[in-house]
Amino acid sequence: MRTALSMVLGLGLVLTLAVAVQVEDKGKEVTLTGTITCAKCDLKKEDKCMTVIKVKEDDKDVVYYLDDKSGKANHKKICTEAKEGTVKGKVSEKDGKKIITATKVEFN
């Protein structure tokens, strides 16, 4: 009985720590480097123009959508021609899409 109780308490501690780490990571600013482009015109993923950055993660292309404000501010530069660049900001997820609330967008 004591071992079962110890195991349950240990498992609870591990789960609590895992949740705390996930919450801490969500608020952390990240830097993404890749191709800044249009989700409609270039990637054919959307029905309307949206600014995205396509990055390589584990040999797969992952698309992050820029938030509305930074997306609109930078869209004219990339709509007809994709450009390499870097986006800094905080990442979240909405409706199955990764969204980056950009604090800085730079083109190479």
C-alpha positions in Angstrom: 0.0 0.0 0.0 2.8 2.4 0.9 4.6 1.7 -2.4 1.4 2.4 -4.4 0.9 5.7 -2.5 4.5 6.7 -3.2 4.1 5.9 -6.9 0.9 8.0 -7.1 2.5 10.9 -5.3 5.7 10.7 -7.5 3.6 10.6 -10.7 1.6 13.6 -9.5 4.9 15.5 -8.9 6.2 14.7 -12.4 2.9 15.8 -14.0 2.9 19.1 -12.1 6.5 19.8 -13.2 5.7 19.0 -16.8 2.7 21.4 -16.8 4.8 24.1 -15.2 7.5 23.8 -17.9 4.9 24.0 -20.7 3.4 27.1 -19.2 6.8 28.7 -18.9 7.7 27.9 -22.5 4.5 29.5 -23.9 5.5 32.9 -22.6 9.1 32.7 -24.0 10.2 34.7 -27.0 11.6 32.7 -29.8 13.5 33.5 -33.0 12.4 31.9 -36.3 14.6 31.9 -39.4 13.2 30.9 -42.7 11.2 32.0 -45.7 8.7 34.8 -45.1 6.0 34.5 -47.7 2.2 34.7 -48.5 0.1 31.7 -47.4 -2.3 32.3 -50.4 -0.2 33.4 -53.3 2.9 31.3 -52.7 1.9 28.4 -50.5 -1.7 28.0 -51.7 -2.9 27.2 -48.2 -5.4 30.0 -47.7 -8.2 31.8 -49.5 -6.9 35.2 -48.6 -3.4 36.7 -48.3 -1.7 36.1 -45.0 1.9 36.6 -44.0 3.7 33.5 -42.8 7.2 32.3 -42.1 8.1 28.8 -43.2 10.9 27.1 -41.2 12.6 23.7 -41.1 12.0 21.7 -38.0 13.2 18.1 -37.8 13.5 18.0 -41.7 9.9 19.2 -42.1 8.5 22.5 -43.2 6.5 24.2 -40.4 4.4 27.3 -41.1 3.9 30.0 -38.5 1.3 32.7 -39.2 2.3 36.3 -38.3 -0.2 38.0 -36.1 -2.6 40.5 -37.8 -0.6 43.7 -37.0 2.8 42.5 -38.1 1.4 40.5 -41.0 -0.3 43.5 -42.5 2.8 45.7 -41.9 5.1 43.4 -43.8 2.8 41.8 -46.4 3.5 44.1 -49.4 7.2 43.1 -49.2 6.5 39.4 -49.6 3.2 38.9 -51.4 4.6 38.5 -54.9 8.1 37.4 -53.9 9.1 35.3 -50.9 12.1 36.6 -48.9 14.4 35.0 -46.4 14.2 36.5 -43.0 13.9 36.3 -39.2 10.9 36.8 -37.0 11.1 37.2 -33.2 8.1 36.9 -30.9 5.9 34.7 -28.8 4.3 31.6 -30.3 0.7 30.4 -29.6 -1.7 28.1 -31.3 -5.2 29.0 -32.6 -7.5 26.8 -34.7 -4.7 24.3 -35.3 -2.4 27.0 -36.7 0.9 28.2 -35.1 0.7 32.0 -34.6 3.7 34.2 -33.8 3.0 37.6 -32.2 6.0 39.3 -33.7 8.1 41.9 -31.9 10.6 42.1 -34.7 10.6 41.1 -38.4 13.9 41.4 -40.4 14.5 40.5 -44.1 17.9 39.3 -45.3 
